[in-house]
Amino acid sequence: MVHDPALPTLVLINSYTTSAELYRPQFADPALGSAVNLLALEPYGHGRTRAAYRHFTYWDSAIANLQVLEALGIREAFVLGTSQGGWVVVRMALLAPDVVRGLIPLGTFMDFESPRSRELGCWDGIGFNTPVVDALADPVGEDWAVPDEFVDGVFDTALGGVSGEEREFWLATYRANYAGDAGRHRLRVSTVNLRDRDGLHGRLDEVRCPVRWLHGTADQVYSVANAEEEIRMFTRSPEARLEAIAGGQHFLSASNPVEVGSAVMEFVRRWS
């Protein structure tokens, strides 16, 4: 990252089991790159990011992200997060309201995996994740790699599937990131975190920065109806706005990079 102190910084937090590579379209966008400093930070257990301990949480990742900003001398930043990245960025805003200038959650969710959310058309996160947690319970050999079917399942759910070179790219990325017994354990803890996380409803009224929530209408995981309820919980934000992206998928920055880039630049200009 080449940091231009004259530009605002946009931090990008990736989704479940992906890596910073999720944001390749954003780093390839010259308009976005000329408007902001782009910094992708992976949650613990994802990509090349490791914790010094075996059991990490989303709160740990939020704290680590803030420590990165401090180490880089970045005093303020806008923060964008996809899916699980959305609740990481909210945690960052709660922990360091003087650092986070604005939140841009994409295709995300602020509850625990609750009956309320399923009534609003969200997925059954407990039913989806429990078989994965159980399947990854036992130690494996160092020749183990994440199964192709797991990777295909993630992208079928999040993007309606990928094919060709993109599929091969992600298969290779996942095999590198989740290899051997250490990879199995990171993948299991990441899945436990997704299934068993704490909700944020009781904390959202303490977020004091503006929020621009972007949500795809074709999101298979979390519904627009749920987002409509939860955006209203940011009662002390100077502006909390939901924007539905027609045809957008769960990994919205990948399915609709043009719309996301345009919304991000408008939001950052407004609140810088």
Salt bridges, closest charged atoms under 4 A:
GLU76 OE1 - ARG101 NH1 3.02
ASP111 OD2 - ARG116 NE 3.05
GLU113 OE2 - ARG197 NH2 2.89
ASP148 OD1 - ARG175 NH2 3.11
ASP152 OD1 - ARG167 NE 2.82
GLU166 OE2 - ARG24 NH2 2.59
GLU168 OE2 - ARG167 NH1 3.56
ASP181 OD1 - ARG184 NE 2.73
ASP196 OD1 - ARG195 NE 2.73
ASP198 OD1 - ARG91 NH2 2.75
ASP205 OD2 - ARG236 NH1 3.40
ASP219 OD2 - HIS215 NE2 3.43
ASP219 OD2 - HIS250 ND1 2.90
GLU229 OE1 - ARG116 NH1 2.85
GLU230 OE2 - ARG116 NH2 3.19
GLU230 OE2 - HIS201 NE2 2.71
GLU239 OE1 - ARG212 NH2 3.63
GLU239 OE2 - ARG270 NH2 3.25
GLU243 OE1 - ARG241 NH2 3.95
GLU266 OE1 - ARG212 NH1 2.83
